C-alpha cells in the first residue's frame, strides 16, 4: 500500500489488466474483415510494453489533451501527417450480448458503450467505457496497450498531461443514478440534490503502465469532463460543487458550492483559461467560475429551461463568447414535446448576447442538448429535438443554413476543411458542405450509433467510439467522399 498526497491509501492493484479484446481490420467496406486472434494480440500487447518503436507516428499526434474535444471551441481536429488508418477495436463481451435478454440499446450502451469522445496523445488512443475500463490503444492499428479498471462508469474524455515528468491520464468516474433519498428531494425549492451512487472519483492513471497514481473521491458523480488549466484539474460534479485539484497529486486547491448538480456539462475554458463555464440542474443555471480562485463570477438562469437540460449541455468558447444549447418547454406545448434553444453569453460577465429557438419536437432521452462547435465565427450544431443540423453566426445567432438528418444528434460536430462531420444516433456519419449544409456523403457505420461521442480527426484518420462497444479508426476519405458512402 502507498499513501498519496490526496490522503487516501491506494492499492496499486486497484487498476487491473483484462484479456485483450478483438481487433478487426481493415475497416474498408469492400474488403473482407480479418479478425486478429487473442494470441496475436497478447504478443502485440507485450511487445508494446517493451519496444517504444511499436508506437507509430507518435510525433504526428497531440502531446497533450486539455479539455473535452481537444479545445474550447470543440473542433477536435489536429492537422498533421498522420496517415489514414483503418481498424475497429471491440470491447470484451460486446459481440456476445444476448439480445433476447438485453433489448434496449440504452442498456447495451450502459454495459459496453464508449459514451464520450476519445483522446489521442503520443500515438495512443485513450478510450473510456461504461464498463468501467479505460483502454489505451495503439493509434496505428488498434492493438491494446493496457486496460485499467476504474470500478465505475467512465463518461469523461480522458485528459492527458505531463506533470513533472509524469505523463498521466485523468478520468472522472460515476453513474447517473439517484439514491432514493435524493430523488425524493426533486421539486422541493432550495433542496440540495446529489446525483451518483457507488464509486465517484477523479483518478490519475500512469500512461506508461495503466497503474493508478492518485484518486480523489467525491460525494457525487464525476461524469463531466474536467479541464486542465495551469496545473489544475477543474470540474463540476454531481454533489453541487466545482473543484480544482493539483494535477500532480490530487491535492484539493479550492472547492466552490454552486448548489446545482452537474451531469454531463463538461468544464469549458474561456478568456484564455481564466474562466471556466459549465451548467447545472436543480437549480438550472449556467456558471462562470474563476479558474484561479474558484469564485463564482456570474450565473445565468435561462427562462423556461426544461428537465435536466442545464446540467447536460457542454458550452463552446471562441474568444470571450461562449455558446450552448438548452431545452425549453412552453405552456402551450403538449406533454412530451420541447424546443431546442441556442444561447450566446459574454464569458466575462455572463451577459446574454442573444438567444435563438431552433425548433420543436419530442423530448429526447437522457442528455437533452447537443454540443456546439465554433470555427471562424460560425457555430455548427445539431438538435436532438428537431434532428436538424445548423450553421449559425456566432455574432448574431442568425441561422445560415439547416438540414434535416436521419436521426437525432448530441455530439459536437467536427469541421474538416470544407466539410462538417456529424455523428448521429443511428450510426450515420454525415459529411455536409460547410458553406451550404448540402449532404455530400453519408458513411453508414456498422458498429452502433452515437450519442454524446464526438469524433476526433488526427491527420487523415477519424477516431470515434460507439454505443455498441466499438472504437473505430476510419480514413477520412471514406467519410468525406461520396463514392465511398
C-alpha positions as CSV (number, residue, x, y, z in Angstrom):
1,X,0.0,0.0,0.0
2,X,1.1,3.5,-0.8
3,X,-0.2,6.7,0.7
4,X,-0.7,9.7,-1.7
5,X,-1.0,13.4,-1.0
6,X,-4.7,13.1,-1.5
7,X,-4.8,11.4,1.9
8,X,-6.2,8.1,0.6
9,X,-4.3,4.8,0.8
10,X,-4.2,3.2,-2.6
11,X,-3.6,-0.4,-3.5
12,X,-1.7,-0.4,-6.8
13,X,-3.6,-3.5,-7.8
14,X,-6.8,-1.4,-8.0
15,X,-6.3,-0.9,-11.7
16,X,-6.4,-4.3,-13.3
17,X,-5.5,-5.6,-16.7
18,X,-8.1,-7.6,-18.6
19,X,-7.6,-10.0,-21.5
20,X,-7.1,-8.3,-24.9
21,X,-10.2,-7.6,-26.9
22,X,-10.9,-8.2,-30.5
23,X,-9.4,-6.0,-33.2
24,X,-10.9,-6.2,-36.7
25,X,-9.0,-4.8,-39.6
26,X,-9.1,-3.4,-42.2
27,X,-12.2,-1.2,-42.0
28,X,-13.0,-0.6,-45.6
29,X,-16.4,-1.6,-47.0
30,X,-15.1,-3.6,-50.0
31,X,-12.5,-5.6,-48.2
32,X,-13.2,-8.8,-46.2
33,X,-12.7,-8.2,-42.5
34,X,-9.8,-10.0,-40.9
35,X,-10.0,-10.9,-37.2
36,X,-6.9,-10.9,-35.0
37,X,-6.8,-13.8,-32.5
38,X,-6.2,-13.2,-28.9
39,X,-2.8,-14.9,-29.1
40,X,-1.6,-12.4,-31.7
41,X,-3.0,-9.6,-29.6
42,X,-1.2,-10.8,-26.5
43,X,2.1,-10.8,-28.4
44,X,1.4,-7.3,-29.7
45,X,0.4,-6.2,-26.2
46,X,3.6,-7.5,-24.6
47,X,5.7,-6.1,-27.4
48,X,4.1,-2.7,-27.0
49,X,5.1,-2.6,-23.3
50,X,8.7,-3.3,-24.2
51,X,9.5,-1.7,-27.5
52,X,9.0,2.0,-27.9
53,X,9.1,1.7,-31.7
54,X,5.7,-0.1,-31.5
55,X,4.0,3.3,-31.1
56,X,3.7,4.6,-34.7
57,X,3.6,8.2,-35.6
58,X,3.9,9.5,-32.0
59,X,5.1,12.9,-33.1
60,X,2.2,13.2,-35.5
61,X,-0.4,13.2,-32.8
62,X,-1.1,15.7,-30.0
63,X,1.3,15.6,-27.0
64,X,-1.4,16.7,-24.5
65,X,-5.2,16.8,-24.2
66,X,-6.5,19.6,-22.0
67,X,-10.3,19.5,-22.4
68,X,-13.3,17.9,-23.9
69,X,-12.9,17.7,-27.7
70,X,-9.3,18.9,-27.6
71,X,-10.0,22.7,-27.4
72,X,-12.6,25.1,-26.0
73,X,-14.2,25.5,-29.5
74,X,-14.7,21.8,-29.6
75,X,-13.3,21.3,-33.1
76,X,-11.3,18.1,-32.4
77,X,-9.1,18.4,-35.5
78,X,-5.4,18.0,-35.3
79,X,-3.8,18.7,-38.7
80,X,-0.7,16.5,-39.2
81,X,0.9,13.9,-41.5
82,X,-0.7,11.1,-39.5
83,X,-1.7,8.6,-42.2
84,X,-5.1,7.1,-43.0
85,X,-5.6,4.1,-40.7
86,X,-8.5,1.6,-40.6
87,X,-9.3,-0.7,-37.7
88,X,-12.1,-1.5,-35.2
89,X,-11.5,-2.4,-31.5
90,X,-14.3,-4.3,-30.0
91,X,-14.6,-4.3,-26.2
92,X,-14.9,-7.7,-24.5
93,X,-18.4,-9.0,-24.4
94,X,-19.8,-6.5,-26.9
95,X,-20.4,-9.2,-29.6
96,X,-21.9,-11.7,-27.2
97,X,-24.8,-9.8,-25.7
98,X,-27.9,-11.9,-25.7
99,X,-30.4,-9.5,-27.5
100,X,-33.3,-11.7,-26.2
101,X,-32.4,-10.6,-22.7
102,X,-30.9,-7.1,-23.3
103,X,-33.3,-5.5,-25.7
104,X,-32.7,-1.8,-25.1
105,X,-29.9,0.0,-26.9
106,X,-29.6,2.3,-23.9
107,X,-28.9,-0.8,-21.7
108,X,-26.3,-2.0,-24.1
109,X,-24.5,1.3,-24.0
110,X,-24.5,1.2,-20.2
111,X,-22.9,-2.3,-20.4
112,X,-20.3,-1.9,-23.1
113,X,-20.6,1.5,-24.8
114,X,-18.0,4.2,-25.2
115,X,-20.1,7.1,-24.0
116,X,-17.9,10.1,-24.9
117,X,-15.2,11.2,-27.3
118,X,-11.7,9.6,-27.1
119,X,-8.4,11.5,-26.7
120,X,-5.4,10.8,-28.9
121,X,-2.0,11.6,-27.4
122,X,1.5,10.4,-28.2
123,X,0.4,7.8,-30.7
124,X,-2.1,6.3,-28.2
125,X,-6.0,6.4,-28.3
126,X,-7.4,6.7,-24.7
127,X,-11.0,5.4,-24.8
128,X,-13.3,5.4,-21.7
129,X,-16.0,2.8,-21.5
130,X,-19.2,2.5,-19.5
131,X,-18.0,-1.0,-18.3
132,X,-15.6,0.9,-16.0
133,X,-12.4,0.3,-18.1
134,X,-10.1,2.9,-19.7
135,X,-8.5,1.4,-22.8
136,X,-5.2,2.5,-24.2
137,X,-4.9,1.6,-27.9
138,X,-2.2,2.0,-30.4
139,X,-3.4,4.7,-32.8
140,X,-1.8,2.9,-35.8
141,X,-3.5,-0.5,-35.5
142,X,-5.9,-0.5,-32.5
143,X,-3.8,-3.0,-30.5
144,X,-4.4,-2.9,-26.8
145,X,-1.5,-1.5,-24.7
146,X,-3.4,-1.8,-21.4
147,X,-6.9,-1.7,-19.8
148,X,-7.3,0.0,-16.4
149,X,-10.3,-0.8,-14.2
150,X,-11.7,2.4,-12.6
151,X,-14.5,0.5,-10.8
152,X,-17.3,2.7,-12.1
153,X,-18.7,4.1,-15.3
154,X,-16.3,6.5,-17.1
155,X,-18.1,9.2,-19.1
156,X,-15.3,11.7,-19.3
157,X,-12.9,12.3,-22.2
158,X,-9.5,11.4,-20.7
159,X,-7.3,14.4,-20.2
160,X,-3.6,13.6,-20.8
161,X,-0.8,15.8,-19.4
162,X,2.8,15.6,-18.5
163,X,3.3,17.0,-15.0
164,X,6.8,17.0,-13.5
165,X,8.0,14.2,-15.8
166,X,4.8,12.1,-15.1
167,X,2.5,11.5,-18.1
168,X,-0.9,11.0,-16.6
169,X,-4.4,10.3,-17.9
170,X,-7.2,11.9,-15.8
171,X,-10.7,10.5,-15.8
172,X,-13.9,11.1,-13.9
173,X,-15.8,8.1,-12.6
174,X,-19.5,8.0,-11.6
175,X,-23.0,6.9,-12.7
176,X,-26.2,8.8,-13.4
177,X,-28.3,7.1,-10.6
178,X,-30.1,9.0,-7.9
179,X,-30.4,7.4,-4.5
180,X,-34.0,7.3,-3.3
181,X,-33.2,9.7,-0.6
182,X,-32.0,12.2,-3.2
183,X,-34.7,11.5,-5.9
184,X,-37.5,12.4,-3.5
185,X,-35.9,15.9,-3.0
186,X,-36.7,16.9,-6.6
187,X,-39.4,19.6,-6.7
188,X,-38.6,20.9,-3.2
189,X,-37.5,24.5,-3.7
190,X,-33.9,25.1,-2.4
191,X,-33.3,21.4,-1.6
192,X,-29.8,20.2,-2.3
193,X,-29.8,17.1,-4.6
194,X,-26.8,14.8,-5.1
195,X,-26.5,12.6,-8.2
196,X,-24.5,9.5,-8.3
197,X,-24.1,6.3,-6.3
198,X,-21.3,3.8,-5.8
199,X,-17.8,4.9,-6.9
200,X,-17.5,8.6,-7.7
201,X,-13.9,10.0,-8.1
202,X,-11.3,11.7,-10.2
203,X,-8.5,9.2,-11.0
204,X,-5.0,9.9,-12.4
205,X,-3.5,6.9,-14.3
206,X,0.1,6.5,-15.4
207,X,0.0,6.3,-19.2
208,X,3.1,4.0,-19.3
209,X,1.6,1.1,-17.4
210,X,-2.1,1.9,-16.6
211,X,-1.5,2.0,-12.9
212,X,-3.3,4.3,-10.6
213,X,-1.2,7.2,-9.3
214,X,-3.8,9.1,-7.2
215,X,-7.5,9.3,-6.6
216,X,-9.8,12.0,-5.2
217,X,-13.2,10.6,-4.1
218,X,-16.3,12.8,-4.2
219,X,-19.8,12.5,-2.8
220,X,-21.5,12.9,-6.2
221,X,-20.8,11.5,-9.7
222,X,-17.9,12.8,-11.8
223,X,-19.4,12.3,-15.3
224,X,-18.5,15.7,-16.8
225,X,-15.1,16.0,-18.5
226,X,-12.7,18.3,-16.4
227,X,-10.4,20.9,-17.9
228,X,-6.7,21.3,-17.3
229,X,-5.7,24.9,-16.6
230,X,-2.3,25.9,-15.2
231,X,-1.6,22.7,-13.3
232,X,-5.1,22.3,-12.0
233,X,-7.8,19.8,-12.9
234,X,-11.1,21.7,-12.7
235,X,-14.6,20.1,-12.8
236,X,-18.2,20.3,-11.7
237,X,-19.9,17.2,-10.5
238,X,-23.0,15.6,-9.0
239,X,-22.7,16.9,-5.4
240,X,-23.2,20.5,-6.3
241,X,-19.6,21.8,-6.3
242,X,-16.9,22.9,-8.7
243,X,-13.4,21.5,-7.7
244,X,-9.8,22.3,-8.5
245,X,-7.2,19.6,-7.8
246,X,-3.5,19.8,-8.2
247,X,-2.7,17.7,-11.3
248,X,0.5,16.3,-9.8
249,X,-1.0,14.6,-6.7
250,X,-4.7,15.3,-6.5
251,X,-4.5,17.8,-3.6
252,X,-7.6,19.9,-3.2
253,X,-6.8,23.6,-4.2
254,X,-10.3,25.0,-3.9
255,X,-13.9,23.9,-3.8
256,X,-16.9,26.1,-4.7
257,X,-20.5,25.4,-3.9
258,X,-22.9,26.1,-6.8
259,X,-25.9,24.1,-5.3
260,X,-26.7,22.7,-8.8
261,X,-25.7,19.2,-9.6
262,X,-23.7,18.8,-12.9
263,X,-24.5,15.8,-15.1
264,X,-22.6,15.9,-18.4
265,X,-21.8,19.6,-18.7
266,X,-18.0,19.5,-19.2
267,X,-15.9,22.4,-18.0
268,X,-15.1,24.7,-20.9
269,X,-12.1,27.1,-20.7
270,X,-12.8,30.7,-21.8
271,X,-11.0,34.0,-21.8
272,X,-7.6,32.3,-22.1
273,X,-8.4,29.8,-19.4
274,X,-9.1,32.4,-16.8
275,X,-12.8,31.5,-16.7
276,X,-14.4,28.0,-16.7
277,X,-18.0,27.7,-17.9
278,X,-20.4,24.9,-17.1
279,X,-24.1,24.3,-16.4
280,X,-26.1,22.6,-13.6
281,X,-29.5,21.4,-12.6
282,X,-31.8,22.0,-9.6
283,X,-31.5,24.9,-9.8
284,X,-30.9,25.1,-13.6
285,X,-28.2,27.7,-14.2
286,X,-25.1,28.4,-16.2
287,X,-22.0,29.4,-14.2
288,X,-18.8,31.3,-14.9
289,X,-16.1,30.3,-12.4
290,X,-12.6,31.9,-11.9
291,X,-10.1,29.2,-12.6
292,X,-7.6,31.0,-10.3
293,X,-9.7,31.3,-7.1
294,X,-12.9,29.3,-7.7
295,X,-15.0,32.4,-7.2
296,X,-18.4,32.5,-9.0
297,X,-18.1,35.4,-11.4
298,X,-21.6,35.2,-12.8
299,X,-24.6,32.9,-13.1
300,X,-27.4,32.9,-15.6
301,X,-30.9,31.3,-15.1
302,X,-32.3,30.7,-18.6
303,X,-36.1,31.2,-18.8
304,X,-38.2,28.1,-19.5
305,X,-35.3,25.6,-19.2
306,X,-36.6,22.1,-19.0
307,X,-35.8,18.9,-17.1
308,X,-32.0,18.2,-16.7
309,X,-31.0,20.4,-19.6
310,X,-29.0,22.9,-17.6
311,X,-26.6,20.3,-16.4
312,X,-26.5,18.2,-19.6
313,X,-25.1,20.6,-22.2
314,X,-21.4,21.5,-22.7
315,X,-20.6,25.0,-23.8
316,X,-18.2,26.0,-26.6
317,X,-15.9,29.1,-26.5
318,X,-14.3,31.4,-29.0
319,X,-12.6,34.5,-27.7
320,X,-14.8,36.0,-25.0
321,X,-18.1,34.4,-26.2
322,X,-19.5,31.1,-25.0
323,X,-22.4,29.4,-26.7
324,X,-24.5,26.4,-25.6
325,X,-27.8,24.7,-26.2
326,X,-30.7,24.2,-23.7
327,X,-34.1,22.6,-23.9
328,X,-37.1,24.6,-23.1
329,X,-40.8,23.8,-22.6
330,X,-43.5,26.3,-23.0
331,X,-47.0,26.1,-21.5
332,X,-48.6,25.8,-25.0
333,X,-46.5,22.7,-25.8
334,X,-48.0,19.3,-25.5
335,X,-46.7,16.8,-22.9
336,X,-43.6,15.1,-24.2
337,X,-42.7,18.0,-26.5
338,X,-39.9,20.6,-26.1
339,X,-37.8,23.0,-28.1
340,X,-34.0,23.5,-28.6
341,X,-32.6,26.9,-27.9
342,X,-29.1,28.2,-28.6
343,X,-27.7,30.9,-26.3
344,X,-24.6,33.0,-26.5
345,X,-23.1,34.7,-23.4
346,X,-20.3,37.1,-22.7
347,X,-17.7,34.9,-21.0
348,X,-16.5,37.6,-18.7
349,X,-19.9,39.0,-17.5
350,X,-22.5,36.3,-18.3
351,X,-24.5,38.9,-20.2
352,X,-26.8,37.2,-22.7
353,X,-25.8,38.3,-26.2
354,X,-28.6,36.6,-28.0
355,X,-30.8,33.5,-27.9
356,X,-32.4,31.6,-30.8
357,X,-35.1,28.9,-30.7
358,X,-34.1,26.3,-33.2
359,X,-37.4,24.3,-33.4
360,X,-39.6,21.8,-31.5
361,X,-40.0,18.1,-31.3
362,X,-40.2,15.1,-29.0
363,X,-38.2,15.3,-25.7
364,X,-35.0,13.3,-26.3
365,X,-34.0,10.6,-23.8
366,X,-31.1,11.3,-21.4
367,X,-28.9,14.1,-22.5
368,X,-31.2,16.8,-23.7
369,X,-28.8,19.0,-25.6
370,X,-26.4,18.9,-28.5
371,X,-22.8,20.2,-28.1
372,X,-21.9,23.0,-30.5
373,X,-18.6,23.5,-32.3
374,X,-17.3,27.0,-33.2
375,X,-15.0,27.6,-36.1
376,X,-14.1,31.1,-37.5
377,X,-17.1,32.8,-36.1
378,X,-19.6,30.2,-37.2
379,X,-21.5,27.8,-34.8
380,X,-22.1,24.3,-36.1
381,X,-24.6,22.2,-34.0
382,X,-27.3,19.7,-34.2
383,X,-30.5,19.3,-32.2
384,X,-31.7,16.0,-30.7
385,X,-35.2,17.6,-30.6
386,X,-35.5,18.6,-34.3
387,X,-33.0,16.2,-35.9
388,X,-31.7,19.2,-37.9
389,X,-28.1,20.4,-38.3
390,X,-27.5,24.1,-38.2
391,X,-24.8,26.7,-39.1
392,X,-25.3,29.9,-37.1
393,X,-23.4,33.3,-37.0
394,X,-21.7,33.5,-33.6
395,X,-22.1,37.3,-33.5
396,X,-25.8,37.4,-34.0
397,X,-27.3,33.9,-33.8
398,X,-28.6,34.2,-37.4
399,X,-29.2,30.7,-38.9
400,X,-27.1,30.5,-42.0
401,X,-28.4,27.1,-43.1
402,X,-30.1,24.0,-41.7
403,X,-30.6,20.5,-43.0
404,X,-32.6,17.5,-41.7
405,X,-30.7,14.4,-40.9
406,X,-31.8,10.8,-40.5
407,X,-31.6,10.7,-36.7
408,X,-31.0,12.9,-33.6
409,X,-27.6,14.1,-32.6
410,X,-25.9,15.2,-29.4
411,X,-22.2,15.2,-30.1
412,X,-20.1,18.2,-31.2
413,X,-19.6,18.1,-35.0
414,X,-16.1,18.3,-36.5
415,X,-15.1,20.8,-39.2
416,X,-12.5,19.4,-41.6
417,X,-11.6,21.9,-44.3
418,X,-14.8,22.5,-46.3
419,X,-16.9,19.7,-44.6
420,X,-18.8,19.3,-41.4
421,X,-18.9,15.7,-40.0
422,X,-21.8,15.0,-37.7
423,X,-22.3,11.6,-35.9
424,X,-26.0,10.6,-35.4
425,X,-27.9,8.3,-33.1
426,X,-28.5,5.6,-35.8
427,X,-24.8,5.3,-36.6
428,X,-24.7,7.5,-39.8
429,X,-21.8,9.9,-40.1
430,X,-22.9,12.9,-42.2
431,X,-20.4,14.9,-44.3
432,X,-22.0,18.3,-45.0
433,X,-20.8,21.2,-47.1
434,X,-19.6,23.8,-44.7
435,X,-21.0,26.7,-46.6
436,X,-24.4,25.4,-47.7
437,X,-25.2,22.3,-45.5
438,X,-25.6,20.1,-48.6
439,X,-25.2,16.4,-47.8
440,X,-22.0,15.4,-49.6
441,X,-21.9,11.8,-48.2
442,X,-23.3,9.5,-45.5
443,X,-21.0,7.0,-44.1
444,X,-23.1,4.2,-42.6
445,X,-21.4,2.8,-39.6
446,X,-21.8,-0.9,-38.9
447,X,-20.8,-0.9,-35.2
448,X,-23.5,1.0,-33.3
449,X,-24.9,4.5,-33.1
450,X,-23.6,7.7,-31.4
451,X,-24.8,9.9,-28.6
452,X,-22.5,12.4,-27.0
453,X,-19.5,10.8,-28.6
454,X,-17.6,13.4,-30.7
455,X,-15.3,12.3,-33.5
456,X,-11.6,13.2,-33.5
457,X,-9.5,13.7,-36.6
458,X,-5.7,13.3,-36.5
459,X,-4.2,13.9,-39.9
460,X,-6.1,11.6,-42.2
461,X,-7.9,9.4,-39.7
462,X,-11.2,9.8,-37.9
463,X,-11.5,8.2,-34.4
464,X,-14.8,7.6,-32.6
465,X,-16.3,5.2,-30.1
466,X,-19.9,3.8,-30.4
467,X,-22.8,2.9,-28.1
468,X,-22.3,-0.7,-29.1
469,X,-18.8,-1.1,-27.8
470,X,-16.5,-0.3,-30.7
471,X,-13.7,2.2,-31.2
472,X,-13.1,2.8,-34.8
473,X,-10.4,4.4,-36.9
474,X,-11.8,5.4,-40.2
475,X,-9.9,7.0,-43.1
476,X,-11.3,10.5,-43.5
477,X,-11.7,9.9,-47.3
478,X,-14.2,7.2,-46.6
479,X,-16.4,9.7,-44.7
480,X,-15.9,12.7,-47.0
481,X,-16.1,11.1,-50.5
482,X,-19.5,10.4,-52.0
483,X,-18.3,7.3,-53.9
484,X,-17.2,5.7,-50.5
485,X,-20.6,6.1,-48.8
